[in-house]
């Protein structure tokens, strides 16, 4: 049940609110910072372990070429021996970089969100199975914002690399005619310098994105003054008293919720396990969930709706998505607008037809 005073969210989230959000997996995390740190770790390891990696690659090539002169290689067992040697040399060549990238990924993720296994995120989420929700995620405003952000990242990194590369064009042009070893060494140096510049630029972008994600999360977790007062009051009471207060609050919230069912425009059901009552008065940007419940509570909502003439419409995917993602008193999220709009349009058409008849 939704709690809170319903006032303006102006207060910073309390430690208890932050802890509850962390338990639900709601933490600030930047994929750009993850990618930048992993990229830097790979480049640093590649520079340090490069000679050893090159030696393993050389051994793999020379041993495989040398064994082609042996007629026994034509057999299945001989071919297996060659592949085993080449594979082991290749694995030893990439092992340092792969290990460094894996360790960097674990460290940067742990640094952002802490070391905690959230089993709740493994549970199936009906919202992810909703085609309307998937369409909105691909083509909605959020995807447009992400596209703009990704294009900005490409432009910034590309500009930094171009600024470093253009002054070197004259030097690169002067390399025509030099020996293969000198050319390879010079190109390796230039490419490594460009990659490091790009990685550091990407790291700065990742740090900025992490700051933005943290600010965005704290804004979402803001509380109103009444919520802060209630939480402080509960923290100062014994656990038994806090439990009794929570039970009374839940009972009062459920009573208010049930009283709102007759005012709903429609009740969407699973049809037996979930019930969600929606109300739309035309003034708010989206319909509001005025009641929801599971099993016995869902049955009570359906009975109240039937007693007061509120349409009850079975729509299992929509009912599950609304029940799992929207709290009582909250508006329907943007990704479910289309499905809810179609449902309300159907209800209004049926009501108009009955009035005409």
C-alpha positions in Angstrom: 0.0 0.0 0.0 1.2 3.5 -0.7 2.1 5.5 2.2 3.4 9.0 2.7 1.8 12.4 3.3 1.2 13.1 -0.3 2.9 16.5 0.0 5.6 18.1 -2.1 8.8 16.0 -2.2 11.3 18.6 -0.9 13.3 16.7 1.7 16.5 14.6 1.1 16.0 10.9 1.5 16.9 9.6 5.0 19.5 6.8 5.5 16.6 4.4 6.1 15.0 5.3 2.8 18.4 4.9 1.0 18.9 1.5 2.7 15.5 0.3 1.6 16.2 1.5 -1.9 19.5 -0.3 -1.9 17.7 -3.5 -0.8 15.5 -3.2 -3.9 18.5 -2.7 -6.2 17.8 1.0 -6.7 21.3 2.4 -6.7 23.2 4.9 -8.8 25.1 3.1 -11.5 26.8 4.2 -14.7 27.4 1.8 -17.6 29.7 4.4 -19.1 31.9 4.4 -16.0 32.0 0.6 -16.1 33.1 0.6 -19.7 35.7 3.3 -19.3 37.4 1.6 -16.3 37.4 -1.8 -18.1 38.9 -0.2 -21.2 41.6 1.5 -19.2 42.4 -1.7 -17.4 42.7 -3.5 -20.7 45.0 -0.9 -22.2 47.3 -0.7 -19.2 47.6 -4.5 -19.0 48.1 -4.7 -22.8 51.0 -2.2 -22.5 52.6 -4.1 -19.6 52.0 -7.6 -20.8 52.4 -6.9 -24.6 55.8 -8.5 -25.1 54.7 -11.7 -23.3 51.5 -11.8 -25.3 53.5 -11.3 -28.5 55.8 -14.2 -27.6 52.8 -16.5 -27.1 51.3 -15.5 -30.4 54.7 -16.0 -32.1 55.0 -19.5 -30.5 51.6 -20.4 -31.7 52.3 -19.4 -35.3 55.8 -20.9 -35.5 54.8 -24.2 -33.9 51.7 -24.6 -36.1 53.6 -23.7 -39.3 56.4 -26.1 -38.4 54.1 -29.0 -37.8 52.5 -28.6 -41.2 55.6 -30.3 -42.6 54.9 -33.4 -40.6 52.7 -35.9 -42.4 51.2 -37.1 -39.1 49.4 -33.8 -38.8 47.0 -34.9 -41.5 45.6 -37.5 -39.1 42.8 -36.6 -36.6 45.0 -37.0 -33.6 47.8 -34.9 -35.1 45.3 -32.1 -35.9 44.0 -32.3 -32.4 47.6 -31.8 -31.0 48.1 -28.8 -33.2 44.9 -27.2 -32.2 45.6 -27.9 -28.5 49.0 -26.1 -28.7 47.6 -23.2 -30.7 44.7 -22.9 -28.3 46.8 -23.0 -25.2 49.2 -20.3 -26.6 46.2 -18.1 -27.6 44.6 -18.5 -24.1 47.9 -17.6 -22.4 48.2 -14.6 -24.7 44.7 -13.1 -23.9 44.6 -14.3 -20.3 46.2 -11.2 -18.7 44.0 -8.7 -20.5 40.8 -10.8 -19.9 41.6 -11.2 -16.2 42.4 -7.5 -15.8 39.1 -6.5 -17.5 37.1 -9.0 -15.3 38.7 -7.7 -12.1 38.2 -4.1 -13.2 34.5 -4.8 -14.0 33.9 -6.4 -10.5 35.7 -3.6 -8.7 34.0 -0.7 -10.5 30.5 -2.3 -10.0 31.2 -2.9 -6.3 32.5 0.6 -5.9 29.3 2.1 -7.4 26.6 -0.1 -5.8 28.4 -2.1 -3.1 28.8 -5.9 -2.9 25.2 -7.3 -2.5 23.3 -10.0 -4.3 19.7 -8.9 -4.9 17.6 -12.0 -5.4 14.6 -9.9 -6.2 16.0 -8.8 -9.5 16.2 -12.5 -10.6 12.5 -13.0 -10.2 10.4 -12.9 -13.4 9.0 -9.4 -14.1 5.7 -9.4 -16.0 6.5 -5.9 -17.1 9.3 -7.2 -19.2 6.9 -9.6 -21.1 4.5 -6.8 -22.0 4.8 -6.0 -25.7 3.5 -2.5 -25.2 6.1 -1.8 -22.5 8.8 -3.2 -24.8 7.7 -1.0 -27.7 7.7 2.1 -25.5 11.2 1.4 -24.2 12.5 1.1 -27.7 10.7 4.0 -29.3 9.7 6.2 -26.2 11.2 9.5 -25.0 13.7 7.6 -22.8 15.2 5.9 -25.9 15.5 9.3 -27.7 17.3 10.7 -24.7 19.6 7.7 -24.6 20.3 8.1 -28.3 21.2 11.8 -27.9 23.5 10.9 -25.0 25.2 8.2 -26.9 25.7 10.5 -30.0 27.2 13.1 -27.7 29.6 10.6 -26.3 30.7 9.6 -29.7 31.2 13.2 -30.8 33.2 14.1 -27.7 35.5 11.1 -27.9 35.9 11.5 -31.6 36.7 15.2 -31.3 39.4 14.4 -28.7 40.9 11.7 -30.8 40.8 13.9 -33.9 42.5 16.7 -32.0 45.3 14.3 -31.1 45.6 12.6 -34.5 45.5 15.6 -36.9 48.8 17.1 -35.7 50.5 13.7 -36.2 49.5 13.4 -39.9 52.8 15.0 -41.1 54.8 12.6 -38.9 52.9 9.6 -40.2 53.4 10.8 -43.8 57.1 11.0 -43.2 57.2 7.3 -42.3 56.9 6.2 -45.9 59.9 4.1 -46.8 61.1 3.1 -43.3 61.6 -0.5 -42.3 58.8 -2.8 -41.2 60.0 -3.0 -37.6 60.4 0.8 -37.2 57.0 1.3 -38.9 55.3 -1.2 -36.6 56.9 0.3 -33.5 55.9 3.8 -34.5 52.3 2.9 -35.4 52.0 0.9 -32.1 53.1 4.0 -30.2 50.7 6.3 -32.0 47.8 3.9 -31.7 48.5 3.4 -28.0 48.6 7.1 -27.3 45.3 7.6 -29.2 43.6 4.8 -27.3 44.8 6.2 -23.9 43.4 9.6 -24.8 40.1 8.1 -25.8 39.9 6.0 -22.7 40.6 9.0 -20.4 38.0 11.0 -22.2 35.5 8.1 -21.8 36.4 7.9 -18.1 35.5 11.6 -17.6 32.2 11.0 -19.4 31.6 8.0 -17.2 32.3 10.0 -14.0 29.9 12.8 -15.2 27.3 10.2 -16.0 27.7 8.6 -12.6 27.2 11.9 -10.9 24.1 12.5 -13.0 22.7 9.0 -12.2 23.3 9.6 -8.5 21.6 13.0 -8.5 18.7 11.5 -10.5 18.3 8.6 -8.0 18.4 11.0 -5.0 15.7 13.2 -6.6 13.5 10.1 -7.1 13.9 9.1 -3.5 13.0 12.6 -2.1 10.5 12.6 0.7 7.8 15.1 1.9 8.0 16.7 5.4 5.3 14.4 6.8 7.2 11.2 5.7 10.3 12.5 7.4 8.4 13.2 10.6 6.7 9.9 10.6 9.9 8.0 10.0 11.7 9.9 12.9 8.7 9.2 15.2 8.8 5.5 14.4 12.5 5.2 14.9 12.2 6.5 18.4 9.6 4.0 19.4 10.1 0.3 20.6 9.9 -2.3 17.8 6.6 -3.7 19.2 5.0 -0.2 19.1 6.4 0.4 15.6 4.9 -2.9 14.4 1.5 -2.1 15.8 1.6 1.4 14.2 2.5 -0.1 10.9 -0.4 -2.6 11.1 -2.8 0.1 11.9 -1.5 2.3 9.1 -1.8 -0.7 6.7 -5.4 -1.3 7.9 -6.3 2.3 7.5 -4.7 2.5 4.1 -6.5 -0.6 3.0 -9.8 0.8 4.2 -9.2 4.0 2.3 -8.3 2.0 -0.8 -11.5 -0.1 -0.6 -13.5 3.1 -0.2 -12.0 4.4 -3.4 -13.0 1.3 -5.5 -16.6 2.6 -6.2 -15.2 5.8 -7.6 -13.0 3.9 -10.2 -13.7 3.9 -13.9 -12.6 0.3 -14.4 -11.1 -2.7 -12.6 -8.6 -4.7 -14.6 -8.0 -8.3 -13.5 -5.8 -11.3 -14.0 -8.8 -12.5 -13.7 -8.5 -14.3 -10.4 -5.1 -13.5 -8.8 -4.8 -9.7 -9.3 -7.1 -6.7 -9.4 -6.2 -3.1 -10.1 -8.7 -0.3 -10.0 -8.1 2.7 -12.3 -9.6 6.2 -12.2 -9.2 9.0 -14.8 -10.9 12.3 -14.3 -9.4 14.1 -17.3 -7.4 16.6 -15.3 -4.3 14.5 -14.5 -1.8 13.6 -17.2 -2.6 9.8 -16.8 -5.0 7.5 -15.0 -4.4 6.8 -11.4 -4.3 3.5 -9.5 -6.8 3.9 -6.7 -6.8 0.3 -5.5 -4.9 -2.9 -6.1 -4.6 -6.3 -4.5 -3.8 -10.0 -4.8 -5.9 -13.1 -4.1 -8.4 -12.3 -1.3 -7.9 -8.6 -1.6 -8.3 -8.9 -5.4 -11.6 -10.8 -4.8 -12.9 -8.1 -2.5 -12.0 -5.4 -5.0 -14.0 -7.2 -7.7 -17.0 -7.7 -5.4 -17.0 -4.0 -4.5 -16.7 -3.1 -8.2 -19.6 -5.4 -9.2 -21.8 -4.0 -6.3 -21.3 -0.4 -7.5 -21.4 -1.0 -11.2 -17.7 -0.4 -12.0 -16.7 -2.4 -15.1 -14.5 -5.4 -14.4 -12.3 -6.2 -17.5 -9.9 -9.2 -17.6 -6.5 -8.3 -19.1 -3.9 -10.6 -17.4 -0.7 -8.9 -18.9 -1.8 -5.4 -18.1 -3.1 -6.4 -14.6 0.2 -8.1 -13.7 2.2 -5.1 -15.0 0.2 -2.6 -13.1 0.2 -4.6 -9.9 4.0 -5.1 -9.9 5.0 -1.6 -11.1 2.5 1.0 -9.8 1.6 1.8 -6.2 -1.7 3.0 -5.0 -2.0 6.7 -5.5 0.5 6.7 -8.4 -0.3 7.4 -12.0 0.1 4.9 -14.7 3.7 5.0 -16.1 4.3 6.2 -19.6 5.2 2.7 -21.0 1.6 1.5 -20.2 -0.2 4.6 -21.5 -1.3 2.9 -24.7 -2.6 -0.3 -23.1 -4.6 1.6 -20.5 -5.9 4.1 -23.0 -7.3 1.2 -25.1 -8.8 -0.3 -22.1 -10.6 2.9 -21.0 -11.7 3.6 -24.6 -13.4 0.1 -24.6 -15.1 0.8 -21.2 -16.4 4.2 -22.4 -17.7 2.7 -25.6 -19.6 0.0 -23.7 -21.0 2.5 -21.3 -22.2 4.8 -24.1 -23.8 1.9 -25.9 -25.7 0.9 -22.7 -26.9 4.5 -22.2 -28.2 4.7 -25.8 -29.9 1.3 -25.5 
